[in-house]
Amino acid sequence: MNYDEATLTLVRDALLMSLKIAAPILAAGVAIGLIVSILQSVTSIQDQTITFVPKIVVMVLVAAILLPWITMRLVEFAAALFRLAG
């Protein structure tokens, strides 16, 4: 199979963009999950549902705070795609 170099570059750039956008949100979820897990270990509370609510709240807050940055990155990526197409 022969793949076009431009197509591979676009797919690679799209994957990197999605990783850059998702990484801060996922990192916040992992950090809060770790903190809640440590607190559960210290207090001997082993309820699995306790970790979900703080993770969801923090991840939504981080996404809301980073929304202008995410939008700017997506607009820049879309503009680059339109420049390549035109």
GROMACS elastic network, one bead per residue, 0.5 to 0.9 nm:
[ bonds ]
;  ai    aj funct       b0    kb
    3     6     6  0.86264   500
    3     7     6  0.72258   500
    3     8     6  0.71091   500
    4     7     6  0.52823   500
    4     8     6  0.64596   500
    4     9     6  0.87565   500
    5     8     6  0.51755   500
    5     9     6  0.61810   500
    5    10     6  0.86869   500
    6     9     6  0.50268   500
    6    10     6  0.61688   500
    6    11     6  0.86614   500
    7    10     6  0.51130   500
    7    11     6  0.62169   500
    7    12     6  0.85368   500
    8    11     6  0.51754   500
    8    12     6  0.60528   500
    8    13     6  0.85033   500
    9    12     6  0.50749   500
    9    13     6  0.60212   500
    9    14     6  0.84952   500
   10    13     6  0.50884   500
   10    14     6  0.60500   500
   10    15     6  0.85847   500
   10    81     6  0.81370   500
   11    14     6  0.50635   500
   11    15     6  0.61783   500
   11    16     6  0.85912   500
   12    15     6  0.51920   500
   12    16     6  0.61605   500
   12    17     6  0.85519   500
   13    16     6  0.50798   500
   13    17     6  0.60216   500
   13    18     6  0.86010   500
   13    77     6  0.86145   500
   14    17     6  0.50625   500
   14    18     6  0.62280   500
   14    19     6  0.86521   500
   14    77     6  0.82030   500
   15    18     6  0.51609   500
   15    19     6  0.62379   500
   15    20     6  0.86616   500
   16    19     6  0.50519   500
   16    20     6  0.61370   500
   16    21     6  0.86140   500
   17    20     6  0.50941   500
   17    21     6  0.61970   500
   17    22     6  0.85933   500
   17    73     6  0.78850   500
   17    74     6  0.80290   500
   17    77     6  0.79991   500
   18    21     6  0.51395   500
   18    22     6  0.60285   500
   18    23     6  0.83727   500
   19    22     6  0.51679   500
   19    23     6  0.57200   500
   20    23     6  0.54640   500
   20    24     6  0.76017   500
   21    24     6  0.68997   500
   21    25     6  0.77356   500
   21    66     6  0.89823   500
   21    69     6  0.87604   500
   21    70     6  0.62390   500
   21    73     6  0.81473   500
   21    74     6  0.89583   500
   22    25     6  0.54786   500
   22    26     6  0.60920   500
   22    27     6  0.84966   500
   22    63     6  0.89796   500
   23    26     6  0.51883   500
   23    27     6  0.58844   500
   23    28     6  0.85550   500
   24    27     6  0.50153   500
   24    28     6  0.61861   500
   24    29     6  0.86856   500
   24    59     6  0.89205   500
   24    62     6  0.76973   500
   24    63     6  0.84250   500
   24    66     6  0.86947   500
   25    28     6  0.52637   500
   25    29     6  0.64462   500
   25    30     6  0.88244   500
   25    58     6  0.84720   500
   25    59     6  0.55342   500
   25    60     6  0.80804   500
   25    61     6  0.89714   500
   25    62     6  0.59996   500
   25    63     6  0.62160   500
   25    66     6  0.87249   500
   26    29     6  0.50030   500
   26    30     6  0.61845   500
   26    31     6  0.85907   500
   26    59     6  0.72429   500
   27    30     6  0.50580   500
   27    31     6  0.60853   500
   27    32     6  0.85926   500
   27    59     6  0.88278   500
   28    31     6  0.51059   500
   28    32     6  0.61600   500
   28    33     6  0.84217   500
   28    55     6  0.78741   500
   28    58     6  0.68262   500
   28    59     6  0.62317   500
   28    62     6  0.73202   500
   29    32     6  0.52877   500
   29    33     6  0.59833   500
   29    34     6  0.85493   500
   29    54     6  0.84839   500
   29    55     6  0.51393   500
   29    56     6  0.74583   500
   29    58     6  0.67667   500
   29    59     6  0.57568   500
   30    34     6  0.61141   500
   30    35     6  0.86493   500
   30    55     6  0.79085   500
   31    34     6  0.51308   500
   31    35     6  0.62552   500
   31    36     6  0.86600   500
   31    55     6  0.87352   500
   32    35     6  0.50180   500
   32    36     6  0.60441   500
   32    37     6  0.83381   500
   32    51     6  0.82177   500
   32    54     6  0.70101   500
   32    55     6  0.59421   500
   32    58     6  0.75274   500
   33    36     6  0.52178   500
   33    37     6  0.59543   500
   33    38     6  0.85769   500
   33    51     6  0.61618   500
   33    52     6  0.81176   500
   33    54     6  0.79254   500
   33    55     6  0.63081   500
   34    37     6  0.50022   500
   34    38     6  0.61628   500
   34    39     6  0.86160   500
   35    38     6  0.51826   500
   35    39     6  0.62512   500
   35    40     6  0.86187   500
   36    40     6  0.60650   500
   36    41     6  0.85805   500
   36    50     6  0.79663   500
   36    51     6  0.61539   500
   36    54     6  0.81232   500
   36    55     6  0.89420   500
   37    40     6  0.50089   500
   37    41     6  0.62060   500
   37    42     6  0.86713   500
   37    46     6  0.88432   500
   37    51     6  0.73382   500
   38    41     6  0.50641   500
   38    42     6  0.62191   500
   38    43     6  0.86460   500
   39    42     6  0.51104   500
   39    43     6  0.60982   500
   39    44     6  0.82039   500
   39    45     6  0.82420   500
   40    43     6  0.52328   500
   40    44     6  0.55394   500
   40    46     6  0.61140   500
   40    47     6  0.81741   500
   40    50     6  0.87726   500
   41    44     6  0.50756   500
   41    45     6  0.67865   500
   41    46     6  0.74701   500
   42    45     6  0.80195   500
   43    46     6  0.86534   500
   45    48     6  0.89742   500
   45    50     6  0.89925   500
   46    49     6  0.89853   500
   46    50     6  0.84687   500
   47    50     6  0.59282   500
   47    51     6  0.82081   500
   48    51     6  0.62673   500
   48    52     6  0.78484   500
   49    52     6  0.56417   500
   49    53     6  0.75223   500
   50    53     6  0.64088   500
   50    54     6  0.75875   500
   51    54     6  0.60349   500
   51    55     6  0.63548   500
   51    56     6  0.88233   500
   52    55     6  0.52209   500
   52    56     6  0.60924   500
   52    57     6  0.85871   500
   53    56     6  0.52234   500
   53    57     6  0.61085   500
   53    58     6  0.85776   500
   54    57     6  0.51176   500
   54    58     6  0.60190   500
   54    59     6  0.83962   500
   55    58     6  0.53090   500
   55    59     6  0.59775   500
   55    60     6  0.84902   500
   56    59     6  0.51762   500
   56    60     6  0.60663   500
   56    61     6  0.85217   500
   57    60     6  0.52800   500
   57    61     6  0.61704   500
   57    62     6  0.86609   500
   58    61     6  0.50197   500
   58    62     6  0.60605   500
   58    63     6  0.84775   500
   59    62     6  0.51187   500
   59    63     6  0.60758   500
   59    64     6  0.85296   500
   60    63     6  0.50462   500
   60    64     6  0.60838   500
   60    65     6  0.85835   500
   61    64     6  0.50249   500
   61    65     6  0.60993   500
   61    66     6  0.85112   500
   62    65     6  0.50694   500
   62    66     6  0.60079   500
   62    67     6  0.83637   500
   63    66     6  0.51314   500
   63    67     6  0.58328   500
   63    70     6  0.84979   500
   64    67     6  0.51346   500
   64    68     6  0.83321   500
   65    68     6  0.74812   500
   65    69     6  0.85040   500
   66    69     6  0.52752   500
   66    70     6  0.60546   500
   66    71     6  0.85468   500
   67    70     6  0.50042   500
   67    71     6  0.59810   500
   67    72     6  0.84868   500
   68    71     6  0.50973   500
   68    72     6  0.61079   500
   68    73     6  0.86665   500
   69    72     6  0.51039   500
   69    73     6  0.62475   500
   69    74     6  0.86738   500
   70    73     6  0.52063   500
   70    74     6  0.62243   500
   70    75     6  0.86170   500
   71    74     6  0.51480   500
   71    75     6  0.60784   500
   71    76     6  0.85491   500
   72    75     6  0.51555   500
   72    76     6  0.61531   500
   72    77     6  0.86007   500
   73    76     6  0.51384   500
   73    77     6  0.61626   500
   73    78     6  0.86205   500
   74    77     6  0.50221   500
   74    78     6  0.60614   500
   74    79     6  0.84913   500
   75    78     6  0.50655   500
   75    79     6  0.60429   500
   75    80     6  0.85379   500
   76    79     6  0.51088   500
   76    80     6  0.61971   500
   76    81     6  0.86831   500
   77    80     6  0.50888   500
   77    81     6  0.62845   500
   77    82     6  0.87344   500
   78    81     6  0.50096   500
   78    82     6  0.62201   500
   78    83     6  0.86185   500
   79    82     6  0.50727   500
   79    83     6  0.61601   500
   79    84     6  0.86608   500
   80    83     6  0.50748   500
   80    84     6  0.63106   500
   80    85     6  0.87250   500
   81    84     6  0.51424   500
   81    85     6  0.62398   500
   81    86     6  0.86333   500
   82    85     6  0.50091   500
   82    86     6  0.59717   500
   83    86     6  0.52495   500
